[in-house]
Amino acid sequence: MSAAGPIVAGPIVAGRVVAGPIVAGRVVAGPIVAGPIVAGPIVAGPSRDRKTERGAANKMGKSAMATGLSPSRLIDAKIKELDNWRGQTLSRVRALIKQADPEVVEEWKWRGVPVWSHNGILCTGETYKSVVKLTFARGAALEDPSGLFNASLEGNTRRAIDLHEGEEIDGDAFKALMRAAAALNGSSAR
């Protein structure tokens, strides 16, 4: 017991702790929520961890982090898990990033997003059902003579490259963009 009182692993129904939220008076499958007991009815919406690409990444992120895997191994696992054009695209982009900046640091953030950094975030590699999105943290400050940026063009900071099934990225132009992003981060680090 803590000074604030006992903490239970879910809502209490008829004197028992249940393993999921209550909707319309019934216990439904869902995450166990830790917190203090609150008086009044408990009503919850659907679980946030749906059977979606994001949900799958969240599950992989939580279990993989618990095993202490390195970010590089987590990215390997994500590529293998995708096992389709998205995994192949993410793998190709990752290889281009490493060629462009051999000192790049691979990170695993936000419960399942590969991130490549060098003196700050260079870009992220998000995977969705119909797109692999490469978001450059400071993309608006980069020259893009090849016109690779095709998404998030309205903002003042980020820019993104959306790759759809069957699309190829210009490897040389992408590596030049990655080197420019690293140089920009390097100039800010001083």
SVG drawing of the C-alpha trace seen along z (x, -y; Angstrom):
<svg xmlns="http://www.w3.org/2000/svg" viewBox="-25 -28 56 40">
<polyline fill="none" stroke="black" stroke-width="0.4" points="0.0,0.0 1.2,-3.5 0.5,-6.6 -2.3,-7.5 -4.1,-4.2 -4.2,-0.9 -3.8,-0.6 -5.7,2.1 -5.1,3.5 -8.4,2.7 -12.0,1.6 -13.9,3.4 -17.2,5.0 -19.2,6.8 -16.2,6.7 -13.8,8.3 -11.0,6.7 -11.7,7.4 -9.2,7.6 -10.6,5.1 -12.8,1.9 -16.5,2.1 -18.7,1.0 -22.5,1.1 -22.2,3.1 -20.1,5.9 -16.3,6.6 -14.7,6.4 -11.2,7.4 -8.7,4.6 -5.7,3.4 -5.4,3.5 -5.3,0.0 -3.5,-0.8 -4.8,-3.6 -6.8,-4.4 -10.3,-3.3 -12.7,-6.0 -16.3,-6.2 -19.0,-6.2 -19.7,-4.1 -16.8,-3.1 -17.3,-3.6 -14.5,-3.2 -14.2,-3.4 -12.6,-0.8 -9.0,0.3 -6.4,-2.0 -4.4,1.0 -6.5,2.2 -5.5,4.7 -3.8,2.1 -0.4,1.5 0.2,-1.0 -1.2,1.5 1.1,4.3 4.1,1.9 3.1,1.0 2.9,4.6 6.2,5.4 7.7,2.3 6.6,3.2 7.6,6.8 10.9,6.2 11.8,3.4 11.2,5.7 13.8,8.1 16.4,5.4 17.0,5.6 19.1,2.9 17.3,0.4 19.0,1.9 17.7,5.4 14.2,3.9 14.4,2.3 15.5,5.7 12.5,7.3 10.1,4.7 11.4,5.2 11.0,9.0 7.5,8.6 6.3,6.5 7.3,9.2 5.9,7.3 6.7,4.3 6.8,2.0 9.5,4.1 11.5,4.2 11.2,0.4 12.2,-0.2 15.2,2.1 16.3,0.3 15.9,-3.2 17.8,-2.0 20.7,-0.8 20.8,-4.1 20.8,-6.0 23.8,-4.0 25.6,-4.6 25.0,-8.3 26.1,-8.7 28.1,-5.8 28.0,-7.5 24.2,-7.5 22.6,-6.3 19.6,-4.0 17.0,-4.6 13.6,-3.1 11.1,-5.7 7.4,-6.2 6.7,-2.5 7.8,-1.3 9.1,-4.0 12.6,-3.6 14.6,-6.9 17.9,-7.8 20.0,-10.5 23.2,-12.3 23.5,-15.3 19.7,-15.2 17.0,-13.4 17.6,-13.2 14.5,-11.2 11.9,-8.7 10.7,-5.6 7.0,-5.2 5.0,-2.4 1.3,-2.6 -1.0,-0.3 -0.5,-2.1 2.7,-4.1 6.2,-4.2 6.7,-7.7 10.2,-9.2 9.8,-12.3 12.8,-14.7 12.7,-16.5 14.2,-19.7 13.2,-19.1 11.9,-22.6 15.4,-23.9 16.9,-21.6 17.3,-22.1 15.5,-19.5 16.7,-19.9 15.4,-16.5 11.9,-17.1 11.9,-14.0 9.7,-15.7 6.1,-15.0 4.3,-15.2 4.0,-17.5 4.9,-20.4 2.8,-23.0 4.8,-23.1 7.6,-25.3 9.8,-22.5 9.3,-19.0 9.1,-17.5 8.3,-14.0 8.7,-11.5 5.8,-9.2 6.6,-5.9 3.8,-3.8 3.8,-0.2 5.8,0.1 7.5,-3.3 11.3,-3.5 13.3,-6.3 16.2,-7.9 19.1,-6.5 21.6,-9.2 19.2,-12.0 18.1,-10.5 21.7,-10.0 22.4,-13.7 19.3,-14.7 20.5,-12.6 24.0,-14.1 22.4,-17.6 20.3,-16.8 23.3,-15.5 25.3,-18.6 22.4,-20.9 22.3,-19.0 26.1,-19.3 26.0,-23.1 23.4,-23.4 25.4,-21.2 28.3,-23.7"/>
</svg>
